[in-house]
Amino acid sequence: MQQRTIRRLSLTRGFTLLEMLAVIVLIGIIGAVVVTQVGKNVDKGKYGAGKAQLTTLSQKIENYALDNGTPPQQLQDLLVKPASARNWQGPYAKESELHDPWGHDFGYKYPGDHGNFDLIFYGQDGKPGGDGYNADVGNWQ
């Protein structure tokens, strides 16, 4: 009888330290791969959202121009009526819409080099130039 008890105890001992460490390392490797892939998709989504936001903001500037005869001198004119606006029907945008998904300001120039106005999304880095997710996108493209 005592022999059976000893056998049962030895069969139900659990995992060794080495087995536990192996599992923890594997979970860490899988987690690192998943986080890397998800991070890339987040950047891709933000870049796409920034391009879409550029189009929407460009339309809001066009609405301002239709009401007042010319595009705004600066993007803040979409939020607060400037003295030069004859028929301001705003606000045309929210403060948050003047910033890209990474929190950078959109570039704006009136009069523009490519049309009545130039609106520029500078990408992830928020600076002119760059490749990939740092590439600039303008409303004239």
C-alpha positions as CSV (number, residue, x, y, z in Angstrom):
1,M,0.0,0.0,0.0
2,Q,2.8,2.4,0.8
3,Q,4.4,1.6,-2.5
4,R,1.3,2.8,-4.4
5,T,1.2,6.1,-2.6
6,I,4.9,6.8,-3.5
7,R,4.2,6.0,-7.1
8,R,1.2,8.3,-7.3
9,L,3.2,11.2,-5.7
10,S,6.0,10.8,-8.2
11,L,3.6,10.8,-11.2
12,T,1.8,14.0,-10.1
13,R,4.9,16.2,-9.4
14,G,4.3,18.9,-12.1
15,F,6.6,20.7,-14.5
16,T,10.3,21.1,-14.1
17,L,11.9,24.5,-14.0
18,L,13.4,23.9,-17.4
19,E,10.0,23.1,-19.0
20,M,8.5,26.3,-17.5
21,L,11.4,28.4,-18.8
22,A,11.0,26.9,-22.3
23,V,7.3,27.8,-22.4
24,I,8.0,31.3,-21.1
25,V,10.6,31.9,-23.9
26,L,8.3,30.6,-26.6
27,I,5.5,32.9,-25.4
28,G,7.9,35.8,-25.4
29,I,9.0,35.0,-29.0
30,I,5.4,34.7,-30.2
31,G,4.5,37.9,-28.4
32,A,7.3,39.8,-30.0
33,V,6.3,38.7,-33.5
34,V,2.7,39.6,-33.0
35,V,3.5,43.1,-31.6
36,T,5.8,43.8,-34.6
37,Q,3.1,42.8,-37.1
38,V,0.4,44.7,-35.3
39,G,2.6,47.8,-35.1
40,K,3.1,47.8,-38.8
41,N,-0.6,47.6,-39.4
42,V,-1.3,50.5,-37.0
43,D,1.1,52.7,-38.9
44,K,-0.5,51.6,-42.2
45,G,-3.9,52.4,-40.9
46,K,-2.9,55.8,-39.5
47,Y,-1.2,56.7,-42.9
48,G,-4.4,55.8,-44.7
49,A,-6.5,57.8,-42.3
50,G,-4.3,60.8,-42.7
51,K,-4.8,60.7,-46.5
52,A,-8.5,60.4,-46.1
53,Q,-8.5,63.3,-43.6
54,L,-6.5,65.4,-46.1
55,T,-9.4,64.9,-48.6
56,T,-12.0,65.8,-46.1
57,L,-10.2,68.9,-44.9
58,S,-9.7,70.0,-48.5
59,Q,-13.4,69.8,-49.0
60,K,-14.0,71.9,-45.9
61,I,-11.6,74.5,-47.3
62,E,-13.5,74.5,-50.6
63,N,-16.8,75.0,-48.6
64,Y,-15.2,78.0,-46.9
65,A,-14.1,79.4,-50.4
66,L,-17.6,78.9,-51.8
67,D,-19.1,81.0,-48.9
68,N,-16.4,83.7,-48.8
69,G,-15.0,83.9,-52.3
70,T,-11.5,82.8,-51.5
71,P,-9.9,80.0,-49.4
72,P,-8.9,80.9,-45.9
73,Q,-5.6,82.7,-45.2
74,Q,-4.8,80.1,-42.6
75,L,-6.5,76.9,-41.3
76,Q,-7.5,78.5,-38.1
77,D,-10.0,80.6,-40.2
78,L,-12.1,77.4,-40.5
79,L,-12.6,77.5,-36.8
80,V,-13.0,81.2,-36.0
81,K,-14.4,83.9,-38.2
82,P,-11.7,86.2,-39.6
83,A,-12.4,89.9,-40.2
84,S,-12.0,89.4,-44.0
85,A,-14.7,86.8,-44.3
86,R,-17.8,88.2,-46.0
87,N,-20.2,85.3,-45.6
88,W,-18.7,83.1,-42.9
89,Q,-21.0,80.1,-42.2
90,G,-18.7,78.2,-39.9
91,P,-17.2,76.7,-38.0
92,Y,-16.2,74.6,-41.0
93,A,-14.0,72.1,-39.0
94,K,-13.2,71.0,-35.5
95,E,-9.8,71.7,-33.9
96,S,-8.9,68.0,-34.0
97,E,-9.5,67.9,-37.8
98,L,-6.6,70.3,-38.3
99,H,-4.1,67.6,-37.0
100,D,-3.2,64.4,-38.7
101,P,-3.5,61.0,-36.9
102,W,0.0,61.4,-35.4
103,G,-0.9,64.8,-34.0
104,H,1.0,66.9,-36.4
105,D,-0.4,70.0,-38.1
106,F,-1.3,69.8,-41.8
107,G,0.7,72.0,-44.0
108,Y,-1.3,74.8,-45.7
109,K,-0.4,77.5,-48.2
110,Y,-2.6,80.2,-49.7
111,P,-2.2,81.0,-52.5
112,G,-0.9,77.6,-53.4
113,D,1.8,76.6,-55.8
114,H,-0.4,73.8,-57.3
115,G,-3.9,75.5,-57.2
116,N,-5.9,78.0,-55.2
117,F,-4.4,76.4,-52.0
118,D,-2.0,73.7,-51.1
119,L,-2.9,71.3,-48.2
120,I,-0.2,68.8,-47.3
121,F,-0.1,65.7,-45.1
122,Y,3.5,65.2,-44.0
123,G,3.2,61.6,-43.0
124,Q,4.3,59.9,-39.8
125,D,7.4,62.1,-39.1
126,G,5.4,65.4,-39.6
127,K,8.3,66.8,-41.8
128,P,8.6,67.6,-45.5
129,G,10.0,64.8,-47.6
130,G,10.4,61.1,-46.8
131,D,9.6,57.7,-48.0
132,G,7.1,55.0,-47.0
133,Y,4.9,56.2,-44.1
134,N,6.9,59.4,-43.9
135,A,6.0,60.4,-47.5
136,D,4.1,63.6,-48.1
137,V,0.7,63.7,-49.8
138,G,-0.8,66.9,-51.2
139,N,-4.4,67.8,-52.1
140,W,-3.3,68.3,-55.8
141,Q,-2.1,64.6,-56.1
